[in-house]
Amino acid sequence: MKAPEPRHWVVLGSDAQRRIGVKPDQLRAEFEAGRELALSTDFPGAAANAVL
């Protein structure tokens, strides 16, 4: 199989695709659950001068 850009790894099978897809969802949920705590730790005025 030729692809325009070779992939580092290839997921084979619907079970593997589904199982691998769950991990990013779990990470996103964990990330969002800590949002308020993370934002509450900002140094006053730091967000206005953020580089990113």
C-alpha positions as CSV (number, residue, x, y, z in Angstrom):
1,M,0.0,0.0,0.0
2,K,1.4,3.4,-1.0
3,A,0.4,6.4,1.0
4,P,1.3,10.1,0.2
5,E,3.0,10.3,3.6
6,P,4.2,7.1,5.2
7,R,2.8,6.5,8.6
8,H,4.9,5.7,11.6
9,W,2.5,3.0,12.5
10,V,-0.7,1.5,11.1
11,V,-3.7,0.4,13.1
12,L,-5.2,-2.8,11.8
13,G,-8.7,-3.9,12.6
14,S,-11.8,-2.2,13.9
15,D,-11.2,-3.4,17.5
16,A,-7.8,-1.9,17.6
17,Q,-9.0,1.4,16.0
18,R,-11.8,1.6,18.6
19,R,-9.6,0.7,21.6
20,I,-6.9,3.2,20.6
21,G,-9.5,5.9,20.0
22,V,-10.6,5.7,23.6
23,K,-7.3,6.8,25.0
24,P,-7.4,10.4,23.6
25,D,-11.0,10.7,24.8
26,Q,-9.8,9.7,28.3
27,L,-6.9,12.1,28.2
28,R,-9.1,15.0,27.0
29,A,-11.6,14.3,29.9
30,E,-8.8,14.3,32.4
31,F,-7.4,17.5,31.0
32,E,-10.7,19.3,31.0
33,A,-11.5,18.1,34.6
34,G,-8.4,19.9,35.8
35,R,-9.1,23.1,33.9
36,E,-10.4,25.2,36.7
37,L,-7.6,24.2,39.1
38,A,-5.0,25.0,36.4
39,L,-6.5,28.4,35.6
40,S,-6.7,29.2,39.3
41,T,-3.0,28.9,39.7
42,D,-2.1,31.7,37.3
43,F,0.1,34.5,38.6
44,P,-2.0,37.7,38.5
45,G,-1.6,39.4,35.2
46,A,0.5,36.6,33.7
47,A,-2.2,35.6,31.1
48,A,-2.0,39.0,29.5
49,N,1.7,38.6,28.9
50,A,1.6,34.9,27.8
51,V,3.9,34.1,24.9
52,L,1.7,31.3,23.5
